[in-house]
C-alpha cells in the first residue's frame, strides 16, 4: 500500500522547492545576482570576432591593425585595475596613431603591395607607436596635472572666502567671526 500512496510522489516536489529557495541565498552571499560574462571576456570575444572577419575580408588591413595595436595589447595585459584606464588611454591614442596608416592602405587598395608600401614607411610606425607612447605619457602625467589644477582651485577658493570674511567683518564687526576679542577674557 505504500507504493500506491501519493506520499512518495510529493517528496521529490518538496525537495525541488527547497533547492530553488536554497540557491538564492548562496547567490546573495557570493555578491548578488550573477552576471552573464565579465566585460573583459566580452571585449576579448568581440575582438576575436572582429579580427576573424577582418582577416577573411581584408587580410592586409588585419595585419596592419594587429601589428599596430601591439602596444594596446601589452597595456591591456599589464593593466590590472578594475576600470583599466591605462589600457583605455594607450588604446585610444594607439588607435588614433594607426588611423593615418589605415587610411593610406584603404586609399591605395587592400593589396599586399599596398600593405608593404605602408608598412615599410617609418612614418607609419612613428605615428602608431609614438601615439601609444603619448597615451602612456598622458596616463602617467594626468594625476600630477590634476593635483596642480586642484591646488590652484583650492587657493582661489580660499582667497575668495578670506575676502568675503574681510568684507563681512568690515560690515558687521568682529562678532561675526565667532571669536572672542583679544581684550575680553
Contact map, one row per residue, 1 for C-alpha under 8 A:
11111000000000000000000000000000000000000000000000000000000000000000000000000000000000000000000000000000000000000000000000000000000000000000000000000000000000000000000000000000000000000
11111001000000000000000000000000000000000000000000000000000000000000000000000000000000000000000000000000000000000000000000000000000000000000000000000000000000000000000000000000000000000
11111001000000000000000000000000000000000000000000000000000000000000000000000000000000000000000000000000000000000000000000000000000000000000000000000000000000000000000000000000000000000
11111100000000000000000000000000000000000000000000000000000000000000000000000000000000000000000000000000000000000000000000000000000000000000000000000000000000000000000000000000000000000
11111111000000000000000000000000000000000000000000000000000000000000000000000000000000000000000000000000000000000000000000000000000000000000000000000000000000000000000000000000000000000
00011111110000000000000000000000000000000000000000000000000000000000000000000000000000000000000000000000000000000000000000000000000000000000000000000000000000000000000000000000000000000
00001111111000000000000000000000000000000000000000000000000000000000000000000000000000000000000000000000000000000000000000000000000000000000000000000000000000000000000000000000000000000
01101111111100000000000000000000000000000000000000000000000000000000000000000000000000000000000000000000000000000000000000000000000000000000000000000000000000000000000000000000000000000
00000111111110000000000000000000000000000000000000000000000000000000000000000000000000000000000000000000000000000000000000000000000000000000000000000000000000000000000000000000000000000
00000111111111000000000000000000000000000000000000000000000000000000000000000000000000000000000000000000000000000000000000000000000000000000000000000000000000000000000000000000000000000
00000011111111100000000000000000000000000000000000000000000000000000000000000000000000000000000000000000000000000000000000000000000000000000000000000000000000000000000000000000000000000
00000001111111110000000000000000000000000000000000000000000000000000000000000000000000000000000000000000000000000000000000000000000000000000000000000000000000000000000000000000000000000
00000000111111111000000000000000000000000000000000000000000000000000000000000000000000000000000000000000000000000000000000000000000000000000000000000000000000000000000000000000000000000
00000000011111111100000000000000000000000000000000000000000000000000000000000000000000000000000000000000000000000000000000000000000000000000000000000000000000000000000000000000000000000
00000000001111111110000000000000000000000000000000000000000000000000000000000000000000000000000000000000000000000000000000000000000000000000000000000000000000000000000000000000000000000
00000000000111111111000000000000000000000000000000000000000000000000000000000000000000000000000000000000000000000000000000000000000000000000000000000000000000000000000000000000000000000
00000000000011111111100000000000000000000000000000000000000000000000000000000000000000000000000000000000000000000000000000000000000000000000000000000000000000000000000000000000000000000
00000000000001111111110000000000000000000000000000000000000000000000000000000000000000000000000000000000000000000000000000000000000000000000000000000000000000000000000000000000000000000
00000000000000111111111000000000000000000000000000000000000000000000000000000000000000000000000000000000000000000000000000000000000000000000000000000000000000000000000000000000000000000
00000000000000011111111100000000000000000000000000000000000000000000000000000000000000000000000000000000000000000000000000000000000000000000000000000000000000000000000000000000000000000
00000000000000001111111110000000000000000000000000000000000000000000000000000000000000000000000000000000000000000000000000000000000000000000000000000000000000000000000000000000000000000
00000000000000000111111111000000000000000000000000000000000000000000000000000000000000000000000000000000000000000000000000000000000000000000000000000000000000000000000000000000000000000
00000000000000000011111111100000000000000000000000000000000000000000000000000000000000000000000000000000000000000000000000000000000000000000000000000000000000000000000000000000000000000
00000000000000000001111111110000000000000000000000000000000000000000000000000000000000000000000000000000000000000000000000000000000000000000000000000000000000000000000000000000000000000
00000000000000000000111111111000000000000000000000000000000000000000000000000000000000000000000000000000000000000000000000000000000000000000000000000000000000000000000000000000000000000
00000000000000000000011111111100000000000000000000000000000000000000000000000000000000000000000000000000000000000000000000000000000000000000000000000000000000000000000000000000000000000
00000000000000000000001111111111110000000000000000000000000000000000000000000000000000000000000000000000000000000000000000000000000000000000000000000000000000000000000000000000000000000
00000000000000000000000111111111100000000000000000000000000000000000000000000000000000000000000000000000000000000000000000000000000000000000000000000000000000000000000000000000000000000
00000000000000000000000011111111000000000000000000000000000000000000000000000000000000000000000000000000000000000000000000000000000000000000000000000000000000000000000000000000000000000
00000000000000000000000001111111000000000000000000000000000000000000000000000000000000000000000000000000000000000000000000000000000000000000000000000000000000000000000000000000000000000
00000000000000000000000000111111110000000000000000000000000000000000000000000000000000000000000000000000000000000000000000000000000000000000000000000000000000000000000000000000000000000
00000000000000000000000000111111110000000000000000000000000000000000000000000000000000000000000000000000000000000000000000000000000000000000000000000000000000000000000000000000000000000
00000000000000000000000000110011111000000000000000000000000000000000000000000000000000000000000000000000000000000000000000000000000000000000000000000000000000000000000000000000000000000
00000000000000000000000000100011111100000000000000000000000000000000000000000000000000000000000000000000000000000000000000000000000000000000000000000000000000000000000000000000000000000
00000000000000000000000000000000111111000000000000000000000000000000000000000000000000000000000000000000000000000000000000000000000000000000000000000000000000000000000000000000000000000
00000000000000000000000000000000011111000000000000000000000000000000000000000000000000000000000000000000000000000000000000000000000000000000000000000000000000000000000000000000000000000
00000000000000000000000000000000001111101100000000000000000000000000000000000000000000000000000000000000000000000000000000000000000000000000000000000000000000000000000000000000000000000
00000000000000000000000000000000001111111100000000000000000000000000000000000000000000000000000000000000000000000000000000000000000000000000000000000000000000000000000000000000000000000
00000000000000000000000000000000000011111110000000000000000000000000000000000000000000000000000000000000000000000000000000000000000000000000000000000000000000000000000000000000000000000
00000000000000000000000000000000000001111111000000000000000000000000000000000000000000000000000000000000000000000000000000000000000000000000000000000000000000000000000000000000000000000
00000000000000000000000000000000000011111111100000000000000000000000000000000000000000000000000000000000000000000000000000000000000000000000000000000000000000000000000000000000000000000
00000000000000000000000000000000000011111111110000000000000000000000000000000000000000000000000000000000000000000000000000000000000000000000000000000000000000000000000000000000000000000
00000000000000000000000000000000000000111111111000000000000000000000000000000000000000000000000000000000000000000000000000000000000000000000000000000000000000000000000000000000000000000
00000000000000000000000000000000000000011111111100000000000000000000000000000000000000000000000000000000000000000000000000000000000000000000000000000000000000000000000000000000000000000
00000000000000000000000000000000000000001111111110000000000000000000000000000000000000000000000000000000000000000000000000000000000000000000000000000000000000000000000000000000000000000
00000000000000000000000000000000000000000111111111000000000000000000000000000000000000000000000000000000000000000000000000000000000000000000000000000000000000000000000000000000000000000
00000000000000000000000000000000000000000011111111100000000000000000000000000000000000000000000000000000000000000000000000000000000000000000000000000000000000000000000000000000000000000
00000000000000000000000000000000000000000001111111110000000000000000000000000000000000000000000000000000000000000000000000000000000000000000000000000000000000000000000000000000000000000
00000000000000000000000000000000000000000000111111111000000000000000000000000000000000000000000000000000000000000000000000000000000000000000000000000000000000000000000000000000000000000
00000000000000000000000000000000000000000000011111111100000000000000000000000000000000000000000000000000000000000000000000000000000000000000000000000000000000000000000000000000000000000
00000000000000000000000000000000000000000000001111111110000001000000000000000000000000000000000000000000000000000000000000000000000000000000000000000000000000000000000000000000000000000
00000000000000000000000000000000000000000000000111111111000000000000000000000000000000000000000000000000000000000000000000000000000000000000000000000000000000000000000000000000000000000
00000000000000000000000000000000000000000000000011111111100000000000000000000000000000000000000000000000000000000000000000000000000000000000000000000000000000000000000000000000000000000
00000000000000000000000000000000000000000000000001111111111011000000000000000000000000000000000000000000000000000000000000000000000000000000000000000000000000000000000000000000000000000
00000000000000000000000000000000000000000000000000111111111111100000000000000000000000000000000000000000000000000000000000000000000000000000000000000000000000000000000000000000000000000
00000000000000000000000000000000000000000000000000011111111000000000000000000000000000000000000000000000000000000000000000000000000000000000000000000000000000000000000000000000000000000
00000000000000000000000000000000000000000000000000001111111000000000000000000000000000000000000000000000000000000000000000000000000000000000000000000000000000000000000000000000000000000
00000000000000000000000000000000000000000000000000000111111111000000000000000000000000000000000000000000000001000000000000000000000000000000000000000000000000000000000000000000000000000
00000000000000000000000000000000000000000000000000000111111111100000000000000000000000000000000000000000000001000000000000000000000000000000000000000000000000000000000000000000000000000
00000000000000000000000000000000000000000000000000000010011111110000000000000000000000000000000000000000000001110010000000000000000000000000000000000000000000000000000000000000000000000
00000000000000000000000000000000000000000000000000000110011111111000000000000000000000000000000000000100100001000010000000000000000000000000000000000000000000000000000000000000000000000
00000000000000000000000000000000000000000000000000100110011111111100000000000000000000000000000000000000000000000000000000000000000000000000000000000000000000000000000000000000000000000
00000000000000000000000000000000000000000000000000000010001111111110000000000000000000000000000000000000000000000000000000000000000000000000000000000000000000000000000000000000000000000
00000000000000000000000000000000000000000000000000000000000111111111000000000000000000000000000000000100000000000010001000000000000000000000000000000000000000000000000000000000000000000
00000000000000000000000000000000000000000000000000000000000011111111100000000000000000000000000001000100000000000000000000000000000000000000000000000000000000000000000000000000000000000
00000000000000000000000000000000000000000000000000000000000001111111110000000000000000000000000000000000000000000000000000000000000000000000000000000000000000000000000000000000000000000
00000000000000000000000000000000000000000000000000000000000000111111110000000000000000000000000000000000000000000000000000000000000000000000000000000000000000000000000000000000000000000
00000000000000000000000000000000000000000000000000000000000000011111111000000000000000000000010001000000000000000000000000001001100000000000000000000000000000000000000000000000000000000
00000000000000000000000000000000000000000000000000000000000000001111111110000000000000000010011001000000000000000000000000000000000000000000000000000000000000000000000000000000000000000
00000000000000000000000000000000000000000000000000000000000000000111111111000000000000000000000000000000000000000000000000000000000000000000000000000000000000000000000000000000000000000
00000000000000000000000000000000000000000000000000000000000000000001111111100000000000000110010000000000000000000000000000000000100100000000000000000000000000000000000000000000000000000
00000000000000000000000000000000000000000000000000000000000000000000111111110000000000100110010000000000000000000000000000000000000100000000000000000000000000000000000000000000000000000
00000000000000000000000000000000000000000000000000000000000000000000111111111000000000100000000000000000000000000000000000000000000000000000000000000000000000000000000000000000000000000
00000000000000000000000000000000000000000000000000000000000000000000011111111100000000000000000000000000000000000000000000000000000000000000000000000000000000000000000000000000000000000
00000000000000000000000000000000000000000000000000000000000000000000001111111110000001100110000000000000000000000000000000000000000000000000000000000000000000000000000000000000000000000
00000000000000000000000000000000000000000000000000000000000000000000000111111110000101100000000000000000000000000000000000000000000000000000000000000000000000000000000000000000000000000
00000000000000000000000000000000000000000000000000000000000000000000000011111111000000000000000000000000000000000000000000000000000000000000000000000000000000000000000000000000000000000
00000000000000000000000000000000000000000000000000000000000000000000000001111111000000000000000000000000000000000000000000000000000000000000000000000000000000000000000000000000000000000
00000000000000000000000000000000000000000000000000000000000000000000000000111111100111100000000000000000000000000000000000000000000000000000000000000000000000000000000000000000000000000
00000000000000000000000000000000000000000000000000000000000000000000000000001111110100000000000000000000000000000000000000000000000000000000000000000000000000000000000000000000000000000
00000000000000000000000000000000000000000000000000000000000000000000000000000011111110000000000000000000000000000000000000000000000000000000000000000000000000000000000000000000000000000
00000000000000000000000000000000000000000000000000000000000000000000000000000001111100000000000000000000000000000000000000000000000000000000000000000000000000000000000000000000000000000
00000000000000000000000000000000000000000000000000000000000000000000000000000000111110000000000000000000000000000000000000000000000000000000000000000000000000000000000000000000000000000
00000000000000000000000000000000000000000000000000000000000000000000000000010011111111110000000000000000000000000000000000000000000000000000000000000000000000000000000000000000000000000
00000000000000000000000000000000000000000000000000000000000000000000000000000010101111111000000000000000000000000000000000000000000000000010000000000000000000000000000000000000000000000
00000000000000000000000000000000000000000000000000000000000000000000000000110010000111111100000000000000000000000000000000000000000000010010000000000000000000000000000000000000000000000
00000000000000000000000000000000000000000000000000000000000000000000000110110010000111111110000000000000000000000000000000000000000000000000000000000000000000000000000000000000000000000
00000000000000000000000000000000000000000000000000000000000000000000000000000000000111111111000000000000000000000000000000000000000000000000000000000000000000000000000000000000000000000
00000000000000000000000000000000000000000000000000000000000000000000000000000000000011111111100000000000000000000000000000000000000000110110000000000000000000000000000000000000000000000
00000000000000000000000000000000000000000000000000000000000000000000001100100000000001111111110000000000000000000000000000000000000111110010000000000000000000000000000000000000000000000
00000000000000000000000000000000000000000000000000000000000000000000101100100000000000111111111000000000000000000000000000000000000100100000000000000000000000000000000000000000000000000
00000000000000000000000000000000000000000000000000000000000000000000000000000000000000011111111100000000000000000000000000000000000000100000000000000000000000000000000000000000000000000
00000000000000000000000000000000000000000000000000000000000000000000000000000000000000001111111110000000000000000000000000000000001101100000000000000000000000000000000000000000000000000
00000000000000000000000000000000000000000000000000000000000000000001101100000000000000000111111111000000000000000000000000000001101100100000000000000000000000000000000000000000000000000
00000000000000000000000000000000000000000000000000000000000000000000100000000000000000000011111111100000000000000000000000000001000000000000000000000000000000000000000000000000000000000
00000000000000000000000000000000000000000000000000000000000000000000000000000000000000000001111111110000000000000000000000000001001000000000000000000000000000000000000000000000000000000
00000000000000000000000000000000000000000000000000000000000000000000000000000000000000000000111111111000000000000000000000000011111100000000000000000000000000000000000000000000000000000
00000000000000000000000000000000000000000000000000000000000000001001100000000000000000000000011111111100000000000000000000010011000000000000000000000000000000000000000000000000000000000
00000000000000000000000000000000000000000000000000000000000000000000000000000000000000000000001111111110000000000000000000000000000000000000000000000000000000000000000000000000000000000
00000000000000000000000000000000000000000000000000000000000000000000000000000000000000000000000111111111000000000000000000010000000000000000000000000000000000000000000000000000000000000
00000000000000000000000000000000000000000000000000000000000000000000000000000000000000000000000011111111100000000000010000010000000000000000000000000000000000000000000000000000000000000
00000000000000000000000000000000000000000000000000000000000010011000000000000000000000000000000001111111110000000000000000000000000000000000000000000000000000000000000000000000000000000
00000000000000000000000000000000000000000000000000000000000000000000000000000000000000000000000000111111111000000000000000000000000000000000000000000000000000000000000000000000000000000
00000000000000000000000000000000000000000000000000000000000000000000000000000000000000000000000000011111111100000000010000000000000000000000000000000000000000000000000000000000000000000
00000000000000000000000000000000000000000000000000000000000010000000000000000000000000000000000000001111111111000110010000000000000000000000000000000000000000000000000000000000000000000
00000000000000000000000000000000000000000000000000000000000000000000000000000000000000000000000000000111111111000000000000000000000000000000000000000000000000000000000000000000000000000
00000000000000000000000000000000000000000000000000000000000000000000000000000000000000000000000000000011111110000000000000000000000000000000000000000000000000000000000000000000000000000
00000000000000000000000000000000000000000000000000000000000000000000000000000000000000000000000000000001111111000100000000000000000000000000000000000000000000000000000000000000000000000
00000000000000000000000000000000000000000000000000000000000000000000000000000000000000000000000000000000111111100100000000000000000000000000000000000000000000000000000000000000000000000
00000000000000000000000000000000000000000000000000000000011110000000000000000000000000000000000000000000110111110110000000000000000000000000000000000000000000000000000000000000000000000
00000000000000000000000000000000000000000000000000000000000100000000000000000000000000000000000000000000000011111110000000000000000000000000000000000000000000000000000000000000000000000
00000000000000000000000000000000000000000000000000000000000100000000000000000000000000000000000000000000000001111111000000000000000000000000000000000000000000000000000000000000000000000
00000000000000000000000000000000000000000000000000000000000000000000000000000000000000000000000000000000000000111111100000000000000000000000000000000000000000000000000000000000000000000
00000000000000000000000000000000000000000000000000000000000000000000000000000000000000000000000000000000100111111111110000000000000000000000000000000000000000000000000000000000000000000
00000000000000000000000000000000000000000000000000000000000110010000000000000000000000000000000000000000100001111111111000000000000000000000000000000000000000000000000000000000000000000
00000000000000000000000000000000000000000000000000000000000000000000000000000000000000000000000000000000000000011111111100000000000000000000000000000000000000000000000000000000000000000
00000000000000000000000000000000000000000000000000000000000000000000000000000000000000000000000000000000000000001111111110000000000000000000000000000000000000000000000000000000000000000
00000000000000000000000000000000000000000000000000000000000000000000000000000000000000000000000000001001100000000111111110010000000000000000000000000000000000000000000000000000000000000
00000000000000000000000000000000000000000000000000000000000000010000000000000000000000000000000000000000000000000011111111011000000000000000000000000000000000000000000000000000000000000
00000000000000000000000000000000000000000000000000000000000000000000000000000000000000000000000000000000000000000001111111010000000000000000000000000000000000000000000000000000000000000
00000000000000000000000000000000000000000000000000000000000000000000000000000000000000000000000000000000000000000000111111111000000000000000000000000000000000000000000000000000000000000
00000000000000000000000000000000000000000000000000000000000000000000000000000000000000000000000000000000000000000000001111111100000000000000000000000000000000000000000000000000000000000
00000000000000000000000000000000000000000000000000000000000000000000000000000000000000000000000000000000000000000000000011111110000000000000000000000000000000000000000000000000000000000
00000000000000000000000000000000000000000000000000000000000000000000000000000000000000000000000001011000000000000000011111111111000000000000000000000000000000000000000000000000000000000
00000000000000000000000000000000000000000000000000000000000000000001000000000000000000000000000000000000000000000000001011111111110000000000000000000000000000000000000000000000000000000
00000000000000000000000000000000000000000000000000000000000000000000000000000000000000000000000000000000000000000000000001111111111000000000000000000000000000000000000000000000000000000
00000000000000000000000000000000000000000000000000000000000000000000000000000000000000000000000011000000000000000000000000111111111000000000000000000000000000000000000000000000000000000
00000000000000000000000000000000000000000000000000000000000000000001000000000000000000000000011111000000000000000000000000011111111100000000000000000000000000000000000000000000000000000
00000000000000000000000000000000000000000000000000000000000000000001001000000000000000000000010010000000000000000000000000001111111110000000000000000000000000000000000000000000000000000
00000000000000000000000000000000000000000000000000000000000000000000000000000000000000000000000010000000000000000000000000001111111111000000000000000000000000000000000000000000000000000
00000000000000000000000000000000000000000000000000000000000000000000000000000000000000000000110110000000000000000000000000000111111111100000000000000000000000000000000000000000000000000
00000000000000000000000000000000000000000000000000000000000000000000001100000000000000000110110010000000000000000000000000000001111111110000000000000000000000000000000000000000000000000
00000000000000000000000000000000000000000000000000000000000000000000000000000000000000000100000000000000000000000000000000000000111111111000000000000000000000000000000000000000000000000
00000000000000000000000000000000000000000000000000000000000000000000000000000000000000000100100000000000000000000000000000000000011111111100000000000000000000000000000000000000000000000
00000000000000000000000000000000000000000000000000000000000000000000000000000000000000001111110000000000000000000000000000000000001111111110000000000000000000000000000000000000000000000
00000000000000000000000000000000000000000000000000000000000000000000000000000000000001001100000000000000000000000000000000000000000111111111000000000000000000000000000000000000000000000
00000000000000000000000000000000000000000000000000000000000000000000000000000000000000000000000000000000000000000000000000000000000011111111100000000000000000000000000000000000000000000
00000000000000000000000000000000000000000000000000000000000000000000000000000000000000001000000000000000000000000000000000000000000001111111110000000000000000000000000000000000000000000
00000000000000000000000000000000000000000000000000000000000000000000000000000000000011001100000000000000000000000000000000000000000000111111111000000000000000000000000000000000000000000
00000000000000000000000000000000000000000000000000000000000000000000000000000000000000000000000000000000000000000000000000000000000000011111111000000000000000000000000000000000000000000
00000000000000000000000000000000000000000000000000000000000000000000000000000000000000000000000000000000000000000000000000000000000000001111111110000000000000000000000000000000000000000
00000000000000000000000000000000000000000000000000000000000000000000000000000000000000000000000000000000000000000000000000000000000000000111111111000000000000000000000000000000000000000
00000000000000000000000000000000000000000000000000000000000000000000000000000000000000000000000000000000000000000000000000000000000000000011111111100000000000000000000000000000000000000
00000000000000000000000000000000000000000000000000000000000000000000000000000000000000000000000000000000000000000000000000000000000000000000111111110000000000000000000000000000000000000
00000000000000000000000000000000000000000000000000000000000000000000000000000000000000000000000000000000000000000000000000000000000000000000111111111000000000000000000000000000000000000
00000000000000000000000000000000000000000000000000000000000000000000000000000000000000000000000000000000000000000000000000000000000000000000011111111100000000000000000000000000000000000
00000000000000000000000000000000000000000000000000000000000000000000000000000000000000000000000000000000000000000000000000000000000000000000001111111110000000000000000000000000000000000
00000000000000000000000000000000000000000000000000000000000000000000000000000000000000000000000000000000000000000000000000000000000000000000000111111111000000000000000000000000000000000
00000000000000000000000000000000000000000000000000000000000000000000000000000000000000000000000000000000000000000000000000000000000000000000000011111111100000000000000000000000000000000
00000000000000000000000000000000000000000000000000000000000000000000000000000000000000000000000000000000000000000000000000000000000000000000000001111111110000000000000000000000000000000
00000000000000000000000000000000000000000000000000000000000000000000000000000000000000000000000000000000000000000000000000000000000000000000000000111111111000000000000000000000000000000
00000000000000000000000000000000000000000000000000000000000000000000000000000000000000000000000000000000000000000000000000000000000000000000000000011111111100000000000000000000000000000
00000000000000000000000000000000000000000000000000000000000000000000000000000000000000000000000000000000000000000000000000000000000000000000000000001111111110000000000000000000000000000
00000000000000000000000000000000000000000000000000000000000000000000000000000000000000000000000000000000000000000000000000000000000000000000000000000111111111000000000000000000000000000
00000000000000000000000000000000000000000000000000000000000000000000000000000000000000000000000000000000000000000000000000000000000000000000000000000011111111100000000000000000000000000
00000000000000000000000000000000000000000000000000000000000000000000000000000000000000000000000000000000000000000000000000000000000000000000000000000001111111110000000000000000000000000
00000000000000000000000000000000000000000000000000000000000000000000000000000000000000000000000000000000000000000000000000000000000000000000000000000000111111111000000000000000000000000
00000000000000000000000000000000000000000000000000000000000000000000000000000000000000000000000000000000000000000000000000000000000000000000000000000000011111111100000000000000000000000
00000000000000000000000000000000000000000000000000000000000000000000000000000000000000000000000000000000000000000000000000000000000000000000000000000000001111111110000000000000000000000
00000000000000000000000000000000000000000000000000000000000000000000000000000000000000000000000000000000000000000000000000000000000000000000000000000000000111111111000000000000000000000
00000000000000000000000000000000000000000000000000000000000000000000000000000000000000000000000000000000000000000000000000000000000000000000000000000000000011111111100000000000000000000
00000000000000000000000000000000000000000000000000000000000000000000000000000000000000000000000000000000000000000000000000000000000000000000000000000000000001111111110000000000000000000
00000000000000000000000000000000000000000000000000000000000000000000000000000000000000000000000000000000000000000000000000000000000000000000000000000000000000111111111000000000000000000
00000000000000000000000000000000000000000000000000000000000000000000000000000000000000000000000000000000000000000000000000000000000000000000000000000000000000011111111100000000000000000
00000000000000000000000000000000000000000000000000000000000000000000000000000000000000000000000000000000000000000000000000000000000000000000000000000000000000001111111110000000100000000
00000000000000000000000000000000000000000000000000000000000000000000000000000000000000000000000000000000000000000000000000000000000000000000000000000000000000000111111111000000000000000
00000000000000000000000000000000000000000000000000000000000000000000000000000000000000000000000000000000000000000000000000000000000000000000000000000000000000000011111111100000000000000
00000000000000000000000000000000000000000000000000000000000000000000000000000000000000000000000000000000000000000000000000000000000000000000000000000000000000000001111111111001000000000
00000000000000000000000000000000000000000000000000000000000000000000000000000000000000000000000000000000000000000000000000000000000000000000000000000000000000000000111111111111100000000
00000000000000000000000000000000000000000000000000000000000000000000000000000000000000000000000000000000000000000000000000000000000000000000000000000000000000000000011111111000000000000
00000000000000000000000000000000000000000000000000000000000000000000000000000000000000000000000000000000000000000000000000000000000000000000000000000000000000000000001111111000000000000
00000000000000000000000000000000000000000000000000000000000000000000000000000000000000000000000000000000000000000000000000000000000000000000000000000000000000000000000111111111000000000
00000000000000000000000000000000000000000000000000000000000000000000000000000000000000000000000000000000000000000000000000000000000000000000000000000000000000000000000111111111000000000
00000000000000000000000000000000000000000000000000000000000000000000000000000000000000000000000000000000000000000000000000000000000000000000000000000000000000000000000010011111111010000
00000000000000000000000000000000000000000000000000000000000000000000000000000000000000000000000000000000000000000000000000000000000000000000000000000000000000000000000010011111111100000
00000000000000000000000000000000000000000000000000000000000000000000000000000000000000000000000000000000000000000000000000000000000000000000000000000000000000000000000110011111110000000
00000000000000000000000000000000000000000000000000000000000000000000000000000000000000000000000000000000000000000000000000000000000000000000000000000000000000000000100010000111111000000
00000000000000000000000000000000000000000000000000000000000000000000000000000000000000000000000000000000000000000000000000000000000000000000000000000000000000000000000000000111111100000
00000000000000000000000000000000000000000000000000000000000000000000000000000000000000000000000000000000000000000000000000000000000000000000000000000000000000000000000000000110111110000
00000000000000000000000000000000000000000000000000000000000000000000000000000000000000000000000000000000000000000000000000000000000000000000000000000000000000000000000000000010011111010
00000000000000000000000000000000000000000000000000000000000000000000000000000000000000000000000000000000000000000000000000000000000000000000000000000000000000000000000000000100001111110
00000000000000000000000000000000000000000000000000000000000000000000000000000000000000000000000000000000000000000000000000000000000000000000000000000000000000000000000000000000000111111
00000000000000000000000000000000000000000000000000000000000000000000000000000000000000000000000000000000000000000000000000000000000000000000000000000000000000000000000000000000000011111
00000000000000000000000000000000000000000000000000000000000000000000000000000000000000000000000000000000000000000000000000000000000000000000000000000000000000000000000000000000000111111
00000000000000000000000000000000000000000000000000000000000000000000000000000000000000000000000000000000000000000000000000000000000000000000000000000000000000000000000000000000000001111
